[in-house]
Amino acid sequence: MGKVIVTGGQPLRGEVRVSGSKNGTLPLLAAALLVPGETIIENVPRIRDVMTMLEMLRALGAKWQWVGPGQLRIDASELRSTAAPYDLVRAMRGSFYVAGALLGRMREAEVPLPGGCVIGTRPVDFHLAGFRALGAHIEDEHGVMRAKASRLRGARIYLDPRYRSVGATINIMLAACLADGTTVLENASREPEVVACEEMLARCGAKIQGIGAATVVIEGVKRLHGTRVQAIPDRMEAGTFLVAGAISGGDVTVDNVRPDHMHAVVEKLQEAGFVVHHKGTALRTVGGRRPKAVDISTAPYPGFPTDLQPNFGVLAAVAEGTSVVEETIFESRFNYADELARMGANIRIVGRAAIIRGVERLYGAPVVATDIRAGSALVLAGLVAEGKTEVEGAEFLDRGYEDFVGKLRALGAQVERVEEQEAEVGACSH
Ligand code: UD1
């Protein structure tokens, strides 16, 4: 297992360039499977989850190569398989996107069900209901989904408005682009990563109305063509570095961001007493004072993102006063809390909320990360703790953050990565 070792107390200062978005890139890679030709994707982060998806593309017969820094050329002219390997779906839930793409392009898909995960149960029932509505025959026996459609027909599909599922929206759209007739998708997710996928599909010739809206209308076409697109900047990575700068008492600028994607996060930083400057594609937070307590409730976009809930949990842990952090999306997303408590945080979980009474100081301790965002949260806690924190499970960080340790070091953090034996990355993904 790899570990990240952090010695706390250093204020972070400087500028960091945010990478392309993990959750934004994975749907684009799946969408490239719909194109019987070449697609170029730029600003692609070199992270483990992207590599897993690329392995998946190769297993299905698509060819790809890096043609420049962060630049991928994908050629899906010919696909040779409609069966996704179990190991790849198991390693990363996002690989389930190939189900919609294969169904759309090949009219069949065999994809293992991604199963449970440490942050929650995470079913795919909305995805399957959408495929069925489009006319696919679906069997989901023995942990494998087999979908077949002699003909895909556009349909009116109503997603559960409480969730506005990101994954189901994308999967259904991928299949609907090449269906006969018109699909109306209601309560679609409006997350920037979904919008980026809608924009790519439109550039490939899909007929989509309502890009970025809660109701998306897709008129099926016979064929898509290749395009060149850029992955959007990773708003979760940006949020992570802004919180790190703020709580360490430093001065951090994140560049290559889309500030319009960051409103909920910026608002909470301001509520915590930090000034956030905005200039072009850059955001800057200046620390120097103890954060004030903030109440947070996670929600679909444009609400506060669940993926940044653990990072803000760390902010709340060292804030002045008591914060209530409510998690409405994934029921088990507080599994970093026990680890944080081991570092001296005062956290009580009551149902779906964490009641966090801020303490003046955290203390370094050995802790274990169980998913990507818990991992970055614990590293952030280490940055402000007294002494040394060893975060086990560094592989999770590799899945979602490009060169996390290198970027922190460039900002002045005392942090290093230590490899131990060959590590097995957990089956959970987000
Ligand atoms: C994606 C993101 C993840 C983020 C999440 C919410 C990727 C690869 N992952 O995950 O980082 O935290 O969006 O913004 O982009 N649900 C069902 N049935 C379904 C589908 C979802 O009940 O068929 C529920 C889930 O259990 C969850 C909620 O809906 O409670 C939202 O899940 P969803 O938006 O689908 O998240 P993911 O696409 O898995």
Residues whose N, C-alpha, C, O or C-beta is under 5 A from the ligand:
A	BS01	UD1	N23 G94 R122 P123 V124 D125 F126 H127 Y163 R164 S165 V166 G167 A168 T306 D307 I329 F330 H430
